[in-house]
Amino acid sequence: MKRALITGITGQDGSYLAELLLSKGYAVHGIVRPNSDLAGSFIEYLTNGQNIPKGSFCVHRADLHDRGALETIFGTLKPDEVYHLAGQSHLGQSFEQPAATCEQIAVAMLRLLEVTRLKCRSARFFHASSAAVFGTPTIWPQDENTPFAPISPYGCAKAFATQLGQLYRRAYDMFVCNGILFNHESPRRGVDFVTRKIARAVARISGGLDDQLVLGNTRSERDWGRAQDYVEAMWLMLQHHTPDDYVVATGASHSVQEFVELAFTAVDLPWHKYLKHDPVFDRPIEATRLVGRSDKIRNTLGWRPTGSFSDLVREMVQAELAALQS
């Protein structure tokens, strides 16, 4: 039985990844903050042992700032695979907390790589990088050879963490993969992300609980995929015989405005009646069009995204409607 260790296991990607690995017969271990309340989290049912083999899931409480605690976990567990998904994940918030963002993303990555090198060097290590490293690209679509040009503290921290992964791969012959992940969504997306904000507001408007959706710039475009597909890409990277970096994307770009319109279509309401703009939600610097070319992971690992953009929007809205009725 392979042992996998996941940081950020309570989040969207971490919870889907845990379910995927358990379905493949792994023993799954997760790191959560010491004061985390798992009640109501996406992994609560796993902590209760529901529908999984006994002893196949375990949570360790530790702060990623605490190197001693990490060394104990890594040294005792000796994981076969490490999936590093934790860290500040909201680009907009990184302008408000730049120092904390860099600590949680870049410094935490360095600490985890060092602990892996010293305690379980043979482990295969995945790092969740981001399309935010490209910032204002001059090449469309973006692939593994596109220069980094981040325009936010979040993007800068992710670029540094990605380069650290490349350095440890070369300098110490470690199996480290960077997945340069473009936007990926699901009903488990955090409530402070625009896609979840839209889906929730539309459901509440449909139910007569709200009367408007307030957003910033809706012209910005992103390459949006399904989170369930992207965690499969993470797993595939660590099964290959050599470590490498891969762009994970659908190759199709859509605007926030398109997301809004499809969301209102899902509940048969006119979007223009409810959508309001507030400049307070506009970012200091807005990324130009981000769309990824994922030919490398498709050709090398056989990965393919599933479902359409409209399917994704409808799934998120329907989940919010179901939550209101429960």
FENWO-V596966 format. One record per residue. N is the residue number from 1. RES is the residue in three letters. PSI is psi as a letter, one per 20 degrees, with the letter a starting at -180 (* if undefined). Layout:
n:N res:RES psi:PSI
n:N res:RES psi:PSI
This chain:
n:1 res:MET psi:o
n:2 res:LYS psi:q
n:3 res:ARG psi:p
n:4 res:ALA psi:q
n:5 res:LEU psi:p
n:6 res:ILE psi:p
n:7 res:THR psi:q
n:8 res:GLY psi:k
n:9 res:ILE psi:i
n:10 res:THR psi:i
n:11 res:GLY psi:a
n:12 res:GLN psi:g
n:13 res:ASP psi:g
n:14 res:GLY psi:g
n:15 res:SER psi:g
n:16 res:TYR psi:h
n:17 res:LEU psi:g
n:18 res:ALA psi:g
n:19 res:GLU psi:g
n:20 res:LEU psi:g
n:21 res:LEU psi:h
n:22 res:LEU psi:h
n:23 res:SER psi:h
n:24 res:LYS psi:j
n:25 res:GLY psi:j
n:26 res:TYR psi:q
n:27 res:ALA psi:o
n:28 res:VAL psi:p
n:29 res:HIS psi:q
n:30 res:GLY psi:q
n:31 res:ILE psi:p
n:32 res:VAL psi:q
n:33 res:ARG psi:q
n:34 res:PRO psi:h
n:35 res:ASN psi:j
n:36 res:SER psi:p
n:37 res:ASP psi:o
n:38 res:LEU psi:i
n:39 res:ALA psi:p
n:40 res:GLY psi:i
n:41 res:SER psi:r
n:42 res:PHE psi:i
n:43 res:ILE psi:j
n:44 res:GLU psi:g
n:45 res:TYR psi:h
n:46 res:LEU psi:h
n:47 res:THR psi:h
n:48 res:ASN psi:i
n:49 res:GLY psi:k
n:50 res:GLN psi:p
n:51 res:ASN psi:k
n:52 res:ILE psi:q
n:53 res:PRO psi:q
n:54 res:LYS psi:p
n:55 res:GLY psi:j
n:56 res:SER psi:i
n:57 res:PHE psi:p
n:58 res:CYS psi:q
n:59 res:VAL psi:p
n:60 res:HIS psi:p
n:61 res:ARG psi:o
n:62 res:ALA psi:q
n:63 res:ASP psi:p
n:64 res:LEU psi:i
n:65 res:HIS psi:i
n:66 res:ASP psi:n
n:67 res:ARG psi:h
n:68 res:GLY psi:g
n:69 res:ALA psi:h
n:70 res:LEU psi:g
n:71 res:GLU psi:h
n:72 res:THR psi:g
n:73 res:ILE psi:g
n:74 res:PHE psi:g
n:75 res:GLY psi:h
n:76 res:THR psi:g
n:77 res:LEU psi:h
n:78 res:LYS psi:m
n:79 res:PRO psi:q
n:80 res:ASP psi:h
n:81 res:GLU psi:p
n:82 res:VAL psi:p
n:83 res:TYR psi:o
n:84 res:HIS psi:o
n:85 res:LEU psi:i
n:86 res:ALA psi:r
n:87 res:GLY psi:r
n:88 res:GLN psi:p
n:89 res:SER psi:j
n:90 res:HIS psi:o
n:91 res:LEU psi:g
n:92 res:GLY psi:g
n:93 res:GLN psi:h
n:94 res:SER psi:h
n:95 res:PHE psi:h
n:96 res:GLU psi:h
n:97 res:GLN psi:m
n:98 res:PRO psi:g
n:99 res:ALA psi:g
n:100 res:ALA psi:h
n:101 res:THR psi:g
n:102 res:CYS psi:h
n:103 res:GLU psi:g
n:104 res:GLN psi:h
n:105 res:ILE psi:f
n:106 res:ALA psi:g
n:107 res:VAL psi:h
n:108 res:ALA psi:h
n:109 res:MET psi:g
n:110 res:LEU psi:g
n:111 res:ARG psi:g
n:112 res:LEU psi:h
n:113 res:LEU psi:g
n:114 res:GLU psi:g
n:115 res:VAL psi:g
n:116 res:THR psi:g
n:117 res:ARG psi:h
n:118 res:LEU psi:h
n:119 res:LYS psi:h
n:120 res:CYS psi:m
n:121 res:ARG psi:h
n:122 res:SER psi:i
n:123 res:ALA psi:q
n:124 res:ARG psi:p
n:125 res:PHE psi:p
n:126 res:PHE psi:p
n:127 res:HIS psi:p
n:128 res:ALA psi:n
n:129 res:SER psi:a
n:130 res:SER psi:q
n:131 res:ALA psi:i
n:132 res:ALA psi:i
n:133 res:VAL psi:h
n:134 res:PHE psi:h
n:135 res:GLY psi:e
n:136 res:THR psi:m
n:137 res:PRO psi:q
n:138 res:THR psi:j
n:139 res:ILE psi:p
n:140 res:TRP psi:p
n:141 res:PRO psi:r
n:142 res:GLN psi:q
n:143 res:ASP psi:a
n:144 res:GLU psi:i
n:145 res:ASN psi:i
n:146 res:THR psi:p
n:147 res:PRO psi:q
n:148 res:PHE psi:p
n:149 res:ALA psi:m
n:150 res:PRO psi:q
n:151 res:ILE psi:k
n:152 res:SER psi:q
n:153 res:PRO psi:h
n:154 res:TYR psi:g
n:155 res:GLY psi:h
n:156 res:CYS psi:g
n:157 res:ALA psi:g
n:158 res:LYS psi:h
n:159 res:ALA psi:g
n:160 res:PHE psi:g
n:161 res:ALA psi:h
n:162 res:THR psi:g
n:163 res:GLN psi:h
n:164 res:LEU psi:g
n:165 res:GLY psi:g
n:166 res:GLN psi:g
n:167 res:LEU psi:g
n:168 res:TYR psi:h
n:169 res:ARG psi:g
n:170 res:ARG psi:g
n:171 res:ALA psi:h
n:172 res:TYR psi:j
n:173 res:ASP psi:k
n:174 res:MET psi:q
n:175 res:PHE psi:n
n:176 res:VAL psi:p
n:177 res:CYS psi:p
n:178 res:ASN psi:p
n:179 res:GLY psi:o
n:180 res:ILE psi:n
n:181 res:LEU psi:p
n:182 res:PHE psi:r
n:183 res:ASN psi:p
n:184 res:HIS psi:p
n:185 res:GLU psi:r
n:186 res:SER psi:r
n:187 res:PRO psi:i
n:188 res:ARG psi:j
n:189 res:ARG psi:q
n:190 res:GLY psi:q
n:191 res:VAL psi:i
n:192 res:ASP psi:j
n:193 res:PHE psi:q
n:194 res:VAL psi:h
n:195 res:THR psi:g
n:196 res:ARG psi:h
n:197 res:LYS psi:g
n:198 res:ILE psi:g
n:199 res:ALA psi:g
n:200 res:ARG psi:g
n:201 res:ALA psi:g
n:202 res:VAL psi:g
n:203 res:ALA psi:g
n:204 res:ARG psi:h
n:205 res:ILE psi:g
n:206 res:SER psi:h
n:207 res:GLY psi:j
n:208 res:GLY psi:j
n:209 res:LEU psi:h
n:210 res:ASP psi:r
n:211 res:ASP psi:j
n:212 res:GLN psi:q
n:213 res:LEU psi:o
n:214 res:VAL psi:p
n:215 res:LEU psi:r
n:216 res:GLY psi:c
n:217 res:ASN psi:o
n:218 res:THR psi:j
n:219 res:ARG psi:i
n:220 res:SER psi:q
n:221 res:GLU psi:q
n:222 res:ARG psi:q
n:223 res:ASP psi:o
n:224 res:TRP psi:p
n:225 res:GLY psi:a
n:226 res:ARG psi:p
n:227 res:ALA psi:h
n:228 res:GLN psi:h
n:229 res:ASP psi:h
n:230 res:TYR psi:h
n:231 res:VAL psi:h
n:232 res:GLU psi:h
n:233 res:ALA psi:h
n:234 res:MET psi:g
n:235 res:TRP psi:g
n:236 res:LEU psi:h
n:237 res:MET psi:h
n:238 res:LEU psi:i
n:239 res:GLN psi:i
n:240 res:HIS psi:q
n:241 res:HIS psi:i
n:242 res:THR psi:q
n:243 res:PRO psi:q
n:244 res:ASP psi:r
n:245 res:ASP psi:q
n:246 res:TYR psi:p
n:247 res:VAL psi:p
n:248 res:VAL psi:o
n:249 res:ALA psi:r
n:250 res:THR psi:h
n:251 res:GLY psi:j
n:252 res:ALA psi:p
n:253 res:SER psi:p
n:254 res:HIS psi:q
n:255 res:SER psi:r
n:256 res:VAL psi:h
n:257 res:GLN psi:g
n:258 res:GLU psi:g
n:259 res:PHE psi:g
n:260 res:VAL psi:g
n:261 res:GLU psi:g
n:262 res:LEU psi:h
n:263 res:ALA psi:g
n:264 res:PHE psi:h
n:265 res:THR psi:h
n:266 res:ALA psi:h
n:267 res:VAL psi:j
n:268 res:ASP psi:l
n:269 res:LEU psi:q
n:270 res:PRO psi:o
n:271 res:TRP psi:h
n:272 res:HIS psi:i
n:273 res:LYS psi:h
n:274 res:TYR psi:i
n:275 res:LEU psi:p
n:276 res:LYS psi:q
n:277 res:HIS psi:p
n:278 res:ASP psi:o
n:279 res:PRO psi:i
n:280 res:VAL psi:h
n:281 res:PHE psi:i
n:282 res:ASP psi:q
n:283 res:ARG psi:q
n:284 res:PRO psi:g
n:285 res:ILE psi:p
n:286 res:GLU psi:p
n:287 res:ALA psi:q
n:288 res:THR psi:a
n:289 res:ARG psi:p
n:290 res:LEU psi:p
n:291 res:VAL psi:p
n:292 res:GLY psi:q
n:293 res:ARG psi:o
n:294 res:SER psi:k
n:295 res:ASP psi:h
n:296 res:LYS psi:g
n:297 res:ILE psi:h
n:298 res:ARG psi:g
n:299 res:ASN psi:h
n:300 res:THR psi:g
n:301 res:LEU psi:i
n:302 res:GLY psi:j
n:303 res:TRP psi:q
n:304 res:ARG psi:p
n:305 res:PRO psi:q
n:306 res:THR psi:q
n:307 res:GLY psi:r
n:308 res:SER psi:r
n:309 res:PHE psi:g
n:310 res:SER psi:h
n:311 res:ASP psi:g
n:312 res:LEU psi:g
n:313 res:VAL psi:g
n:314 res:ARG psi:g
n:315 res:GLU psi:g
n:316 res:MET psi:g
n:317 res:VAL psi:g
n:318 res:GLN psi:h
n:319 res:ALA psi:h
n:320 res:GLU psi:h
n:321 res:LEU psi:g
n:322 res:ALA psi:h
n:323 res:ALA psi:h
n:324 res:LEU psi:h
n:325 res:GLN psi:i
n:326 res:SER psi:*
